Amino acid sequence: MTIGMGLALAVAVQAASGEAPELDLPALWQLVEQHNPELAALRAEVEAGEGRILQARLYPNPSIGLETEDGPLDHVGLSRSKNTVAWVQPLEWGGKRAARAALASAETIVLELAYRERRQELFVEAAEAYAEGLYLAAGRRLYASLEAELAEPLEIARQRVAMRAAPRWEAERTELVLRELRLSAASLPEEQRAVEARLARLLGAPAFTLKGLPQELRDSWPELDEEALSSRVLARHPALARAGDLAAWKRLASAQVERRPDLEARLALGRNTAENENVIEAGLAIPLPLWNRNQGAIAEAKALAAMAEAARAAQRDRVQEETATALARYRYARSRLAFARSEFLSLALAVEALTREGYRTGKQSYLEWMDARRAVIEARKTEWSLLSEAHAAAARLWALADAPIDSFALKGD
């Protein structure tokens, strides 16, 4: 059984037994980090980087050579030649090993930051899917509540039609409103399945069921200290860490020291059988850097260092734009929600209450009451939609800042 299948089975068992705990956003993020296959691959790449660090610190291997020389061409055998066993050791100098290890370490840090950056992107995606799941769950409860509230006027209309006290269209008008509600709610199961499919993909599972969501959408959202939130995003965003610059400069340093040619020390012991003498030989060889002084690699490393600095500046602009967009969405949803409640929903509720009472006292028609009832339905659907927008924007900001947005609330809000 794969990890993803085990996760899906565990979630299904919990849901069936009624033991599923409330699934909050940090818990979902933890599941994504543990089970997402893309993150697992990136973690393995970081581990491979640790192996490259180890390899970069190793000394070059020596070699052993068996040599025979000075033997006459017309003589078969080694009895009239000089025979030696040589130990040859390459000697690196000028800090090459240290430079390679520093480069491998910097590149591993870059891999770790790439992991963190991709993890944040997946957290943002999971946060938006989670907010949509909350929105759909709240929508099911809202439509059930609105349908229940139509039971009274529908029953009244049916009784009036049965007693021939009202035309048949009164009941049909209410039935039409009820069917409009059911039509709007009909897409919710499909939308939930789409959200669950997105989460299953994020978790590397064949299936995932949203269970244990909070029962209500959060009712209010604070005004945020935008400067503090933006500063935190810029300070903690993995794409803006200087590791990319560091790796580029370490690559340049490594290329510069690699232009120094390696030495080769040689020690040979043997016997000259022709002269009946024991021999020892020692030597030190060094290549002459006449043509290849690693100029191309140095030029490439300089260009890559400049590119890394430019890419970091461009990434900073992208992060600032993404943060500003998320903040604007949050402010817009928050202000529209406040306006909808104060100017739309409150008025719709007041008018509906007056027309309902007017209908009962004979001062208002049933049609006027139903028009007011429909206005309340539209106002509550608008409130639900705006609450979901605020949830989605807040979840995205939470993922970007790696902190709940309440920690950036202005004092007194």
C-alpha positions as CSV (number, residue, x, y, z in Angstrom):
1,M,0.0,0.0,0.0
2,T,1.4,3.4,-0.9
3,I,1.6,6.3,1.5
4,G,-1.1,8.2,-0.4
5,M,-3.5,5.1,-0.3
6,G,-2.8,4.7,3.4
7,L,-3.6,8.3,4.0
8,A,-6.9,8.1,2.1
9,L,-7.9,4.9,3.9
10,A,-7.1,6.5,7.3
11,V,-9.2,9.6,6.4
12,A,-12.1,7.4,5.2
13,V,-12.0,5.2,8.3
14,Q,-12.0,8.3,10.6
15,A,-14.9,9.8,8.7
16,A,-16.9,6.6,8.8
17,S,-16.3,6.2,12.5
18,G,-17.1,9.8,13.4
19,E,-13.6,10.2,14.9
20,A,-12.2,12.6,12.3
21,P,-10.7,15.6,14.2
22,E,-11.4,19.1,13.0
23,L,-9.2,19.7,10.0
24,D,-7.7,23.2,10.4
25,L,-5.3,24.8,7.9
26,P,-2.0,24.0,9.7
27,A,-3.1,20.3,9.9
28,L,-3.8,20.2,6.1
29,W,-0.4,21.8,5.5
30,Q,1.2,19.2,7.6
31,L,-0.4,16.5,5.5
32,V,0.7,18.1,2.3
33,E,4.3,18.4,3.5
34,Q,4.4,14.7,4.6
35,H,2.7,13.1,1.6
36,N,3.1,15.4,-1.4
37,P,5.2,13.4,-4.0
38,E,6.8,16.5,-5.5
39,L,8.1,17.6,-2.1
40,A,9.3,14.1,-1.4
41,A,11.4,14.3,-4.6
42,L,12.8,17.6,-3.6
43,R,13.7,16.3,-0.2
44,A,15.6,13.5,-1.9
45,E,17.4,16.0,-4.0
46,V,18.5,17.8,-0.9
47,E,19.8,14.5,0.4
48,A,21.7,14.1,-2.8
49,G,23.3,17.5,-2.2
50,E,24.5,16.3,1.1
51,G,26.2,13.4,-0.7
52,R,27.9,15.9,-3.1
53,I,29.2,17.9,-0.1
54,L,30.8,14.7,1.2
55,Q,32.3,13.8,-2.2
56,A,33.7,17.3,-2.6
57,R,35.7,16.9,0.6
58,L,37.5,13.7,-0.4
59,Y,41.1,13.6,-1.3
60,P,42.0,12.2,-4.8
61,N,43.0,8.6,-4.9
62,P,46.6,7.5,-5.4
63,S,47.7,5.0,-8.1
64,I,50.2,2.2,-8.2
65,G,52.3,1.6,-11.3
66,L,54.5,-1.4,-12.2
67,E,57.2,-0.4,-14.6
68,T,60.1,-2.1,-16.4
69,E,62.7,-0.4,-18.5
70,D,66.3,-0.5,-19.8
71,G,65.9,-4.1,-20.8
72,P,67.6,-5.3,-24.0
73,L,65.3,-5.9,-26.9
74,D,66.8,-9.2,-27.8
75,H,66.4,-10.6,-24.2
76,V,63.3,-12.2,-23.0
77,G,62.5,-11.8,-19.3
78,L,63.2,-9.2,-16.6
79,S,66.6,-10.4,-15.5
80,R,68.5,-7.7,-17.4
81,S,66.1,-4.7,-16.8
82,K,65.2,-2.1,-14.2
83,N,61.9,-2.9,-12.5
84,T,60.1,-0.6,-10.2
85,V,56.8,-0.3,-8.3
86,A,55.7,3.4,-8.2
87,W,53.3,5.2,-5.9
88,V,51.7,8.2,-7.6
89,Q,49.7,10.7,-5.6
90,P,47.9,13.7,-7.2
91,L,48.3,16.8,-5.0
92,E,45.6,19.5,-5.0
93,W,46.7,22.8,-3.7
94,G,45.4,26.4,-3.5
95,G,42.2,25.5,-1.6
96,K,40.5,23.5,-4.3
97,R,38.9,20.9,-2.0
98,A,37.7,23.7,0.3
99,A,36.3,25.6,-2.6
100,R,34.5,22.6,-4.0
101,A,33.0,21.8,-0.6
102,A,31.9,25.4,-0.2
103,L,30.2,25.3,-3.6
104,A,28.5,22.0,-2.9
105,S,27.3,23.3,0.4
106,A,25.9,26.5,-1.1
107,E,24.2,24.5,-3.9
108,T,22.6,22.3,-1.3
109,I,21.3,25.3,0.5
110,V,19.8,26.4,-2.8
111,L,18.1,23.0,-3.1
112,E,16.7,23.4,0.4
113,L,15.4,26.9,-0.5
114,A,13.9,25.4,-3.7
115,Y,12.1,22.9,-1.5
116,R,10.8,25.6,0.8
117,E,9.7,27.7,-2.1
118,R,7.8,24.9,-3.7
119,R,6.3,23.9,-0.3
120,Q,5.0,27.5,0.1
121,E,3.5,27.4,-3.4
122,L,1.7,24.1,-2.5
123,F,0.6,25.6,0.8
124,V,-0.9,28.5,-1.0
125,E,-2.7,26.1,-3.3
126,A,-3.9,24.0,-0.4
127,A,-5.0,27.1,1.5
128,E,-7.2,28.2,-1.5
129,A,-8.6,24.8,-1.8
130,Y,-9.3,24.7,1.9
131,A,-11.0,28.1,1.8
132,E,-13.2,26.8,-1.1
133,G,-14.0,23.7,0.9
134,L,-15.2,25.9,3.8
135,Y,-17.2,28.0,1.3
136,L,-19.0,25.0,-0.1
137,A,-19.7,23.5,3.3
138,A,-21.1,26.8,4.4
139,G,-23.1,27.0,1.2
140,R,-24.8,23.7,1.9
141,R,-25.8,24.9,5.3
142,L,-27.0,28.2,4.0
143,Y,-29.2,26.7,1.2
144,A,-30.7,24.2,3.7
145,S,-31.5,27.1,6.0
146,L,-33.0,29.2,3.3
147,E,-35.1,26.3,2.1
148,A,-36.4,25.7,5.6
149,E,-37.3,29.3,5.9
150,L,-39.5,29.0,2.8
151,A,-41.5,26.2,4.3
152,E,-43.8,28.7,6.2
153,P,-44.7,30.9,3.2
154,L,-45.1,27.9,0.9
155,E,-47.5,26.2,3.4
156,I,-49.5,29.4,3.7
157,A,-49.7,29.8,0.0
158,R,-50.9,26.2,-0.5
159,Q,-53.5,26.6,2.2
160,R,-54.8,29.8,0.6
161,V,-54.9,28.2,-2.8
162,A,-56.7,25.1,-1.4
163,M,-59.4,27.4,0.2
164,R,-59.7,29.3,-3.1
165,A,-58.6,32.5,-1.2
166,A,-55.7,33.1,-3.5
167,P,-54.8,32.3,-7.1
168,R,-52.7,29.3,-7.8
169,W,-49.7,31.4,-8.9
170,E,-49.1,32.3,-5.2
171,A,-48.0,28.8,-4.4
172,E,-46.3,28.4,-7.8
173,R,-44.3,31.6,-7.2
174,T,-43.0,30.2,-3.9
175,E,-42.2,26.9,-5.6
176,L,-40.2,28.8,-8.2
177,V,-38.1,30.5,-5.5
178,L,-37.6,27.1,-3.9
179,R,-36.5,25.5,-7.2
180,E,-34.1,28.4,-7.8
181,L,-32.5,27.7,-4.5
182,R,-32.2,24.0,-5.3
183,L,-30.8,24.8,-8.7
184,S,-28.1,27.0,-7.1
185,A,-27.3,24.3,-4.6
186,A,-27.2,21.5,-7.2
187,S,-23.6,22.4,-8.3
188,L,-22.2,22.3,-4.8
189,P,-21.5,18.5,-4.7
190,E,-19.6,18.6,-8.0
191,E,-17.6,21.6,-6.8
192,Q,-16.7,19.8,-3.6
193,R,-15.6,16.8,-5.6
194,A,-13.4,19.1,-7.6
195,V,-11.9,20.5,-4.5
196,E,-11.3,17.1,-3.0
197,A,-9.6,16.0,-6.3
198,R,-7.2,19.0,-6.0
199,L,-6.4,18.1,-2.4
200,A,-5.9,14.4,-3.3
201,R,-3.4,15.5,-5.9
202,L,-1.6,17.7,-3.4
203,L,-1.5,14.7,-1.0
204,G,-0.5,12.1,-3.6
205,A,-3.6,10.1,-2.7
206,P,-6.1,8.4,-5.0
207,A,-9.0,10.1,-3.1
208,F,-9.5,12.5,-0.2
209,T,-12.7,13.5,1.6
210,L,-13.1,16.8,3.3
211,K,-14.3,16.0,6.8
212,G,-14.2,17.8,10.1
213,L,-14.3,21.3,8.6
214,P,-15.2,24.2,10.9
215,Q,-19.0,24.5,11.0
216,E,-19.1,28.2,10.3
217,L,-17.2,30.6,8.2
218,R,-15.4,33.2,10.2
219,D,-17.7,36.1,10.7
220,S,-15.3,39.1,10.8
221,W,-11.8,39.9,9.6
222,P,-9.4,42.5,11.1
223,E,-7.8,45.5,9.4
224,L,-4.2,44.5,8.8
225,D,-0.8,46.3,9.3
226,E,0.2,46.0,5.7
227,E,3.7,47.2,6.2
228,A,4.4,44.6,8.9
229,L,2.9,41.8,6.8
230,S,4.8,42.8,3.6
231,S,8.0,43.1,5.6
232,R,7.6,39.6,7.0
233,V,6.8,38.1,3.5
234,L,10.0,39.7,2.1
235,A,12.1,38.6,5.0
236,R,11.0,35.0,5.0
237,H,10.2,34.3,1.4
238,P,12.6,31.4,0.3
239,A,12.9,32.8,-3.2
240,L,14.5,36.0,-1.8
241,A,17.2,34.3,0.3
242,R,20.8,35.1,-0.8
243,A,21.7,31.5,-1.3
244,G,21.4,31.8,-5.0
245,D,23.9,34.7,-5.0
246,L,26.1,32.8,-2.6
247,A,26.2,29.6,-4.8
248,A,27.0,31.7,-7.8
249,W,30.0,33.4,-6.1
250,K,31.2,30.1,-4.7
251,R,31.1,28.7,-8.2
252,L,33.2,31.6,-9.3
253,A,35.7,31.1,-6.5
254,S,35.9,27.4,-7.3
255,A,36.5,28.1,-11.0
256,Q,39.3,30.6,-10.1
257,V,41.2,28.1,-7.9
258,E,40.7,25.3,-10.4
259,R,42.9,27.1,-12.8
260,R,45.9,26.2,-10.6
261,P,47.3,23.0,-12.0
262,D,47.5,19.9,-9.8
263,L,50.8,18.5,-8.8
264,E,51.7,14.9,-9.1
265,A,54.2,13.3,-6.7
266,R,55.8,10.0,-7.7
267,L,57.9,7.6,-5.6
268,A,59.2,4.4,-7.1
269,L,61.2,1.5,-5.5
270,G,62.7,-1.4,-7.5
271,R,65.8,-3.1,-8.6
272,N,68.1,-2.8,-11.6
273,T,68.9,-6.4,-12.3
274,A,71.4,-5.6,-15.0
275,E,73.5,-3.6,-12.6
276,N,72.5,-5.7,-9.6
277,E,71.4,-2.5,-7.7
278,N,68.4,-1.5,-5.7
279,V,66.9,1.8,-7.0
280,I,64.7,4.5,-5.7
281,E,63.1,7.2,-7.8
282,A,61.2,10.3,-6.8
283,G,59.6,13.0,-8.9
284,L,57.2,15.9,-9.0
285,A,55.2,16.8,-12.1
286,I,53.2,19.9,-12.8
287,P,51.3,20.7,-16.0
288,L,52.1,23.9,-17.7
289,P,49.0,26.2,-18.0
290,L,49.9,27.5,-21.4
291,W,46.5,27.5,-23.0
292,N,43.9,26.2,-20.6
293,R,43.7,28.3,-17.5
294,N,40.0,27.7,-16.9
295,Q,39.2,31.1,-18.5
296,G,35.9,29.9,-20.0
297,A,34.6,28.5,-16.7
298,I,35.6,31.7,-14.9
299,A,33.8,33.8,-17.4
300,E,30.7,31.6,-17.2
301,A,30.8,31.8,-13.4
302,K,31.0,35.6,-13.4
303,A,28.0,35.8,-15.8
304,L,26.0,33.4,-13.6
305,A,26.8,35.5,-10.5
306,A,25.5,38.6,-12.3
307,M,22.4,36.7,-13.5
308,A,21.7,35.4,-9.9
309,E,21.7,39.0,-8.6
310,A,19.4,40.2,-11.4
311,A,17.1,37.2,-10.9
312,R,16.8,37.9,-7.2
313,A,15.8,41.5,-7.8
314,A,13.2,40.3,-10.3
315,Q,11.9,37.7,-7.9
316,R,11.6,40.4,-5.2
317,D,9.4,42.4,-7.5
318,R,7.2,39.4,-8.2
319,V,6.8,38.6,-4.5
320,Q,5.9,42.2,-3.8
321,E,3.3,42.1,-6.5
322,E,1.9,38.8,-5.3
323,T,1.7,40.1,-1.7
324,A,0.1,43.4,-2.8
325,T,-2.5,41.6,-4.9
326,A,-3.4,39.3,-2.0
327,L,-3.7,42.3,0.3
328,A,-5.9,44.1,-2.2
329,R,-8.2,41.1,-2.5
330,Y,-8.4,40.9,1.3
331,R,-9.2,44.6,1.7
332,Y,-11.7,44.5,-1.2
333,A,-13.6,41.5,0.2
334,R,-13.5,42.9,3.8
335,S,-14.9,46.3,2.7
336,R,-17.5,44.8,0.4
337,L,-18.6,42.5,3.2
338,A,-19.1,45.4,5.6
339,F,-21.0,47.3,3.0
340,A,-23.2,44.4,2.1
341,R,-24.1,43.8,5.7
342,S,-24.8,47.4,6.6
343,E,-26.4,48.6,3.4
344,F,-27.9,45.4,1.9
345,L,-28.6,42.6,4.3
346,S,-29.8,44.7,7.2
347,L,-32.2,46.6,5.0
348,A,-33.4,43.4,3.3
349,L,-34.1,41.8,6.7
350,A,-36.0,44.9,7.9
351,V,-38.1,45.1,4.8
352,E,-38.9,41.4,4.9
353,A,-40.0,41.6,8.6
354,L,-42.3,44.6,7.8
355,T,-43.8,43.0,4.7
356,R,-44.3,39.7,6.6
357,E,-46.1,41.5,9.3
358,G,-48.0,43.6,6.8
359,Y,-49.1,40.4,5.0
360,R,-50.4,38.9,8.2
361,T,-52.4,42.1,9.0
362,G,-53.7,42.4,5.4
363,K,-51.8,45.5,4.6
364,Q,-49.3,43.9,2.2
365,S,-49.8,41.4,-0.6
366,Y,-48.3,37.9,-0.7
367,L,-46.3,39.0,-3.8
368,E,-44.8,41.9,-1.9
369,W,-43.8,39.5,0.9
370,M,-42.2,37.1,-1.5
371,D,-40.3,39.8,-3.2
372,A,-38.9,40.9,0.1
373,R,-38.1,37.2,0.9
374,R,-36.2,36.9,-2.3
375,A,-34.2,40.0,-1.5
376,V,-33.2,38.5,1.8
377,I,-32.1,35.3,0.0
378,E,-30.0,37.3,-2.4
379,A,-28.5,39.3,0.4
380,R,-27.5,36.2,2.4
381,K,-26.0,34.6,-0.7
382,T,-24.0,37.7,-1.3
383,E,-22.8,37.7,2.3
384,W,-21.8,34.0,1.9
385,S,-19.9,34.7,-1.3
386,L,-18.0,37.7,0.2
387,L,-17.2,35.7,3.4
388,S,-15.6,33.0,1.2
389,E,-13.6,35.7,-0.7
390,A,-12.3,37.0,2.6
391,H,-11.4,33.5,3.7
392,A,-9.6,32.7,0.5
393,A,-7.6,36.0,0.6
394,A,-6.8,35.5,4.3
395,A,-5.6,31.9,3.7
396,R,-3.3,33.0,0.9
397,L,-1.8,35.8,3.1
398,W,-1.3,33.2,5.9
399,A,0.6,30.9,3.5
400,L,2.7,33.8,2.1
401,A,3.6,35.2,5.5
402,D,3.8,31.8,7.3
403,A,1.8,33.3,10.1
404,P,-2.0,33.7,10.9
405,I,-3.2,37.1,9.7
406,D,-4.4,37.9,13.2
407,S,-0.8,38.5,14.2
408,F,-0.8,41.4,11.8
409,A,-4.1,42.9,13.0
410,L,-4.0,46.6,13.9
411,K,-4.4,47.3,17.6
412,G,-8.0,48.1,18.5
413,D,-9.5,46.5,15.4
